[in-house]
Amino acid sequence: MANKKQLRIGLVGTGFMGRTHSNGYKRIGDFFPDLQYRPVLKAVCARREDKVKAFAEQWGYESYETDYKKLIARNDIDAIDICTPNDSHAEIAIAAAAAGKIILCEKPLARNVEEAQKMVDAIEKAGVANTVWYNYRRLPAVTLAKQIVESGKLGKIFHYRANFLQDWTISADLPQGGEGLWRMDINAAGSGVTGDLLAHCIDTAMWINGAITDVSAVTETFIKERMHQLTGKVQKVGIDDACIFHCHFSNGSLGLFESTRYARGHKALYTFEINGADASIRWNLHDLNRLEYFDHRDESIVRGWRSILVTDGDQPYMKRWWVPGLNIGYEHSFVHQVADFLESLEKGAPCEPTFRNALLTQKVCEAVIESANSRSWKDTGVK
Ligand SMILES: NC(=O)c1ccc[n+]([C@@H]2O[C@H](COP(=O)([O-])OP(=O)(O)OC[C@H]3O[C@@H](n4cnc5c(N)ncnc54)[C@H](O)[C@@H]3O)[C@@H](O)[C@H]2O)c1
């Protein structure tokens, strides 16, 4: 550690993502020992003192704060990591940028394009390093999918198809809003499955297959009113419970995307399939180490879908882990994102997706919602 440069982390939010990020920072020294930067868990922030104190003790943070403004004001913090619900991303990021902090922000970048644009303007004015946690890019099989597409093996791409299916909001008794249920509240989340789940699918899709130029969408809110946890009153539900859209990519291919929290039996089924003139690939989060590949150029008598277990040392990220044949998990995508971010600091290069890149996904999400609301095609403005 003595000859390492410290990146002193101030993490905001101690929920699901607070844990995945903390785990990511803690694994770096053991599995990426060659990196020059080492994360130091300097301080964590959440509003309730009992909870944040317990989190700091459990995860090994040196200190804690209950107000993010105090965290940002500290001179012993280099980077602010935003793991709070979507409605606070903009205010925290803009304040952190003004203080000259490095910023890592959870996805979606913001609730809407207007907020996201202000965030991009703030960090670019400040000139601070930044990244957005679209972590699925860093699962080895997904990274390999991108490499295969870039190699040209698939030939001309015709179709990109993605789903993200869950089933946890089917009960009409489920309240909306507040701790743990902010995703159900339009004011906190900005949108429903579009910003929460499809944003991941859109980020991966544009990373692998290029710009989504225009969209035609349909959304549905199956349960129209729910009790709000903070007010105790039954209120209109503003989020999209389900969203289906189709689109054009700038490379001439067609896209088809579906997300819902009403697909009984599915907890977090993210899948994508890409069909090209010569070959196809498909991937599924429930079997995340595996990439399936079909090549029409194979001899016909043995032609079929190959099942590639992405665990070899020459496949993305895997030389960092165990031996060929042994799987890694969901949490490793966050370790990889930390590692890539630290390497980008070393090189003085951007760590994609930057805020500017995540703004493009935000634009597609907004076009999707506008298309559904107006029952018409919408240009995304992404090229
Ligand atoms: N990359 C991914 O795959 C992924 C997965 C889940 C969530 N997310 C994103 O991460 C963010 C957080 O989601 P989560 O599931 O961890 O939520 P969560 O509800 O589990 O945790 C949110 C935390 O933020 C804290 N918080 C809220 N407002 C705060 C404030 N003003 N100051 C300090 N702390 C505050 C809450 O107390 C809680 O500890 C969201 O933007 C979400 O979209 C990304």
The ligand as an ORCA input file, in Angstrom:
! r2SCAN-3c Opt
* xyz 0 1
  N     -26.242     -0.880    -11.372
  C     -27.255     -1.644    -10.991
  O     -27.410     -2.774    -11.436
  C     -28.242     -1.118     -9.987
  C     -28.998     -2.012     -9.210
  C     -29.838     -1.470     -8.218
  C     -29.946     -0.102     -8.075
  N     -29.221      0.724     -8.878
  C     -29.317      2.187     -8.707
  O     -28.642      2.537     -7.496
  C     -29.316      3.615     -6.845
  C     -29.680      3.162     -5.432
  O     -30.499      1.999     -5.522
  P     -30.540      0.916     -4.342
  O     -31.225     -0.284     -4.904
  O     -29.215      0.775     -3.725
  O     -31.531      1.657     -3.333
  P     -31.760      1.347     -1.796
  O     -33.118      1.827     -1.495
  O     -31.377     -0.060     -1.488
  O     -30.665      2.283     -1.078
  C     -30.706      3.684     -1.190
  C     -29.921      4.276     -0.037
  O     -29.811      5.684     -0.197
  C     -30.063      6.304      1.081
  N     -30.470      7.680      0.814
  C     -31.570      8.121      0.191
  N     -31.544      9.458      0.071
  C     -30.372      9.875      0.637
  C     -29.763     11.136      0.839
  N     -30.358     12.275      0.432
  N     -28.554     11.190      1.461
  C     -27.942     10.067      1.883
  N     -28.481      8.834      1.709
  C     -29.677      8.741      1.112
  C     -31.114      5.405      1.695
  O     -31.212      5.594      3.080
  C     -30.536      4.033      1.322
  O     -29.484      3.673      2.216
  C     -30.517      3.952     -7.725
  O     -30.190      5.029     -8.556
  C     -30.732      2.698     -8.557
  O     -31.322      2.942     -9.811
  C     -28.380      0.240     -9.818
*
